[in-house]
Amino acid sequence: MASADTPNQQIEDSSATQPESQHWMDLLQLLPFSEYIFVSGSAATWMAERAEFDCIPDWIPNDIDVFVCYSEKMFQSFVTAWLIRNKYIGVAVRRRLGMVDVTLPCYPNLSFVRCNEHWRASDVIQHFDIDICTPIINRRNGGIYVEMSPAVEANIRERKMHCAVRNPKFISKQYPFMRTLNRLQKYKTRGYALMSMTFHSAIHPDFPECDVELRPEDFKALLSQ
């Protein structure tokens, strides 16, 4: 998952004992982390900030995204078993295509996200649009660590972000462009400055009809809203 020079910071040792984050740590301890199950996205960015600056960030993620690289049947069975095992079966559960949203009695909530069963964390984060969302939370040697590339660590420390927009018609899951704009605005309010935005056309030899050239000028209407 992480290269040899990837920073690995054990988040329990930084500020986990502070009351504001104790519930987060209690919840993370209940997750069966593995090479197939990990946390990434905004919650991982929040924890990376906490590990980097050794303090509680002044913004709160909406939920914790737990990525699960299982088949659909295994994914649904895993989530159901987790809810029963942790006695959260009575809370609000919303099941939708490839996702299960769990509203817990105490903040934060959980979103279980199903990914390709042949993928691992490094494959999943390649499809993220904003680089600072790519830290990975996983368990190593009995501790819970935040893992990220040196470039992402530097951007989080310097409060910078870079965005890569991919063709939404590609066969793999991509973020709609307007959602990307909304996410960029959200991270701007969290103190990050957008340094670059690149556009990529998706090309797949087995799905040539899905490849449409993606250009910034195609989104003038969206950008002006």
N, C-alpha and C positions, 0 to 999 in steps of 0.2 A: 504493500500500500504506500508506504513512505520510503523515499530513497535514504541512503545512508546519511546524507547531510541534512535531512529534514529535521527541523526543530521539533522536539518532543517535550512538552511541558506538562508536568503532572498537576492537574488543576486542583486536586484536593489540597495541595500544599500552599496555595496562594491565598485565597480568601474564602475558602469553603466554610470556615467556622463562623463567618459573619451571619447573623440571623437572616439577612436579606436573601442569601443564596443557599441556606441550608436545605430548603425544600427541593431546590434544583438538584443538589447532590444526592438527597435521599431518593429522588425519582430516577436519576441516572444509575444508581446502584441496583435498581430493579430491572434494568434492561440487560438482556443476555447478549452483550456485545460479542462480535465475532468478525471474521472476514466478510461475512454476508450481511451483518446487521451493525449499523453505525449511525451516528448523528452527524448531520451537516446542515448547511444553510444558515439562517440568521442566528439560531441558537448557538451554533458552533462559532460564528463570528463574535457573538457576545462573550462566550467563554474564552475565546482567543484574546479579546481585549482585556478581560479580567486577568488572564495569565500574564499578558504583556505588561500591563500597567500596575498589576497587583492591587487593584481596587475594583469596586463594583461600577460598571458602566452606568452612565446617566440615562440610558434608554433600555427598554425591556422588549424582548422578542414577543411576537404574538403567540407562539407555541414552539414546541420542540419537534422538529422533523426527524423521524426515525426511518431510515431507508433500509429496506429489506429486499435482498436479491433472491427471491424465491419465485416458484411458479404460482399462478393465481390460487390454486387449491391449497398449496402449502402455506401461502401468505395468509389466507383467511383462517386456516386452522391455527396458525401461529398466533395471530392476534386474539382469537377467541380464547385460546389456552392461556395467553398472558393475562387477559382480563380476569379470567376465573382464578388463576393462581394468585393474582395480586388483589383479589376481592374488589375489583373495580367494575364488576359486571352490572351493578346498579346505576352507574352514571350514564350520561347521555352518550350514545355511540351512533355516529353517522357513517354509513358505508356507501361509498361511491366507487366508480370505476378506478381500480388501482390504488385506492386510498381508504383509510379508515380514520376518521376524526374522533378523538376521545376527549370529552369534557370531564375533567377530574374535579373532585370536591375542592381542591386547593390549586391555585395557579402554580405552574403553567399547565396548559393543555398539551396533548400529544397528537401528532398526525403521523400515522404509519403510512409510508409511501412504498408501493411495490415497484421494484426495478427488474430489469432483465435478469433471469435466473442464472445466466452465464457471466454476469458482470460482477465486479468487486467495487470497492469505494473509488479507486482511481479511475475506473470507467465512468462511474456515475457523475463525478464532479467535472468531467470533461464536457458535459452537456449543460453546465451552469452558465448563465449569461454574465454574472458579475464576479470578478476574481476574488474579492474579499469574502465571498460566501462559501469558498471552497475548503476552509479548515475542516478537519475530520476529528470527531470525538470517538475514541475506541478504548478498549481495555488492553493494557500491556503489563505483564508481570504482576498482576493483581491490582494495579492502579489504573485510574481513568486519566487518559492523556489527551491533549489537543495536538494534532499533527497538521503541519502545513508546509508549503514550500518556502524557501528563504525569501522569494520575491513577494509572496502573499504576506508573510510576517512583516516585511519592511513596509508594505503598503498599509497594513493595519496600524503599525506604529506611527507612520507619517500621515495617516488619515487620508489616504488616496485610494481611488478605485478605477478599474479599467473594465470595459464592457465589450463583449463579443456577441453580436446579433447573428443568429443563424436562420436559415430558411425554415419558416414554420411548416412548410408542406413536406418536409423530409419525413421519412417513415418513422424515425425515432422521435421521442417527445422533445418538443422545443417550446420555449415560452413565447406566447404572442407578443408582438412588438409593443403594444400599448401597455401590457403588463410589465414589460421591461422598463418602460418609461416611468411607470408608477413606482417600481422598485427603486429605480435610480433616485427619484425624488424623495422616497422614504429614507434612503441612506444619506442623502444630502442633509436632511433634517437631523440625522444622527452624527453629523460632523464630518462626513466624507466629501471630498471634492472629486468630480469626474475628470480624469486625466485624458482618457481616450475612449473612442467608440469605433469598433471595427465591424464590418459587415462581411459575412461569409455565405457563399452560395453552397448549398448542400449537393454533393454529387455522389451517387451510389450506382454502381454498374448494374445492379439488379432492379433498380427503380428509376430509370432515366426520365419517366414522365413526371416524377416528383421534383425534378431539378429545374428551378426557375431562377434566373439571375437576380440576385438581391442587391439593390442599389440604394444609397441614402436618399436620392431624390424621389424614390417611390413613396417615401413616407412624409412628404412635405405637409400633407393634410393632417396627419396625425400629430406631427411636431408643432403645428400651429394651434392646436386645440388647447 
